[in-house]
């Protein structure tokens, strides 16, 4: 909860954890500046199929009011950059991905998706990876 307190001191608004949002409970829900909402889902890397499920889970939380969501993935893997490259490739193969994907840096990329509840609406998913690997 300390991280949420930090968010509340930086942004004028309200940050909460495990908040109900559309079709489930998101890990971090930040409502700032008159209704602009940030929705974040946090996962531990458990393979390709679990990662695709996490993307679908995050997409199910977004509504027509949301422009983007963030998927934070914690990894415990030796070949961290290889994993991110492979993730970028298979996310690009998901059927609802629209437009080109965009690399921001070594551990952050963006994919653009159609919103399941409104196929004419595009949303951005920011994929952010953190490596927790130690020898």
C-alpha positions as CSV (number, residue, x, y, z in Angstrom):
1,X,0.0,0.0,0.0
2,X,3.0,2.3,0.4
3,X,3.2,2.6,-3.4
4,X,-0.5,3.7,-3.6
5,X,0.2,6.4,-0.9
6,X,3.0,7.6,-3.1
7,X,0.7,7.9,-6.1
8,X,-1.8,9.8,-4.0
9,X,0.8,12.3,-3.0
10,X,2.0,12.9,-6.6
11,X,-1.4,13.0,-8.3
12,X,-4.5,15.0,-7.3
13,X,-6.9,12.1,-7.2
14,X,-7.4,8.8,-5.7
15,X,-5.2,5.6,-6.1
16,X,-6.6,2.4,-4.8
17,X,-5.6,-1.3,-5.0
18,X,-7.8,-4.2,-5.9
19,X,-10.5,-1.9,-7.2
20,X,-13.6,-3.1,-9.1
21,X,-13.4,-1.9,-12.7
22,X,-15.9,-3.0,-15.4
23,X,-15.6,-6.8,-15.3
24,X,-13.2,-7.5,-12.3
25,X,-10.8,-6.1,-9.8
26,X,-7.7,-4.4,-11.2
27,X,-4.4,-4.2,-9.2
28,X,-4.1,-0.4,-9.3
29,X,-6.8,2.0,-10.2
30,X,-5.8,5.7,-10.3
31,X,-8.5,8.3,-10.9
32,X,-7.0,11.7,-11.7
33,X,-8.0,15.0,-13.1
34,X,-11.7,14.8,-13.5
35,X,-12.2,11.3,-14.6
36,X,-9.0,10.4,-16.3
37,X,-8.4,6.8,-15.1
38,X,-5.2,4.7,-15.1
39,X,-5.7,1.0,-14.9
40,X,-2.8,-1.3,-14.1
41,X,-2.5,-5.0,-13.8
42,X,0.6,-6.6,-12.2
43,X,1.7,-10.2,-13.0
44,X,4.6,-12.6,-12.4
45,X,5.9,-14.1,-15.7
46,X,4.5,-17.6,-16.1
47,X,4.8,-18.1,-19.8
48,X,3.2,-17.1,-23.1
49,X,-0.3,-18.4,-22.5
50,X,-0.5,-16.7,-19.0
51,X,0.8,-13.5,-20.5
52,X,-1.9,-13.5,-23.3
53,X,-4.5,-14.2,-20.6
54,X,-3.2,-11.2,-18.6
55,X,-3.6,-8.9,-21.7
56,X,-7.2,-10.1,-22.1
57,X,-7.9,-9.6,-18.4
58,X,-6.6,-6.0,-18.6
59,X,-8.6,-5.4,-21.8
60,X,-11.8,-6.6,-20.0
61,X,-11.3,-3.9,-17.3
62,X,-11.1,-1.1,-19.9
63,X,-14.2,0.7,-21.0
64,X,-14.9,3.2,-23.8
65,X,-13.7,6.0,-21.5
66,X,-10.2,4.5,-21.2
67,X,-7.5,5.2,-23.7
68,X,-4.9,2.9,-22.2
69,X,-3.9,0.4,-19.6
70,X,-0.6,-0.9,-18.2
71,X,0.5,-4.4,-17.7
72,X,3.5,-4.7,-15.4
73,X,5.3,-8.0,-15.5
74,X,7.8,-9.2,-12.9
75,X,10.2,-11.8,-14.2
76,X,12.7,-14.1,-12.6
77,X,14.7,-15.1,-15.7
78,X,18.3,-15.0,-16.8
79,X,17.6,-14.1,-20.5
80,X,15.5,-11.0,-19.6
81,X,15.9,-9.1,-22.9
82,X,15.3,-12.2,-25.0
83,X,12.0,-12.8,-23.1
84,X,10.9,-9.2,-23.8
85,X,11.7,-9.6,-27.5
86,X,9.8,-12.8,-27.7
87,X,6.9,-11.2,-25.8
88,X,6.9,-8.3,-28.3
89,X,6.7,-10.8,-31.2
90,X,3.8,-13.0,-29.9
91,X,1.8,-10.0,-28.7
92,X,2.0,-8.8,-32.3
93,X,0.3,-12.0,-33.4
94,X,-2.8,-11.5,-31.2
95,X,-5.9,-11.1,-33.4
96,X,-7.2,-7.9,-31.9
97,X,-3.9,-6.0,-32.2
98,X,-4.3,-3.0,-34.5
99,X,-1.7,-0.8,-36.2
100,X,2.0,-1.2,-35.6
101,X,3.4,-1.9,-32.1
102,X,6.0,0.5,-30.7
103,X,9.1,-0.1,-28.6
104,X,9.7,2.5,-26.0
105,X,12.9,1.1,-24.5
106,X,14.4,-2.3,-23.6
107,X,11.8,-3.1,-21.0
108,X,8.7,-1.2,-22.3
109,X,6.6,-1.5,-25.4
110,X,3.1,-0.5,-26.5
111,X,0.5,-2.6,-28.3
112,X,-2.7,-1.2,-29.8
113,X,-5.9,-3.2,-29.4
114,X,-9.6,-3.1,-30.3
115,X,-11.7,-2.8,-27.1
116,X,-13.7,-6.1,-26.6
117,X,-16.8,-4.1,-25.5
118,X,-16.6,-1.7,-28.5
119,X,-14.6,-2.9,-31.5
120,X,-14.5,0.6,-33.1
121,X,-12.5,1.8,-30.0
122,X,-8.7,1.5,-30.0
123,X,-6.8,1.3,-26.7
124,X,-3.1,1.2,-25.9
125,X,-1.6,-1.4,-23.6
126,X,1.8,-0.4,-22.2
127,X,3.9,-3.5,-21.4
128,X,6.4,-2.9,-18.7
129,X,8.9,-5.5,-17.5
130,X,11.0,-5.7,-14.3
131,X,13.6,-8.4,-13.8
132,X,13.9,-9.8,-10.3
133,X,16.5,-12.5,-11.3
134,X,19.4,-13.1,-8.9
135,X,22.0,-15.9,-9.0
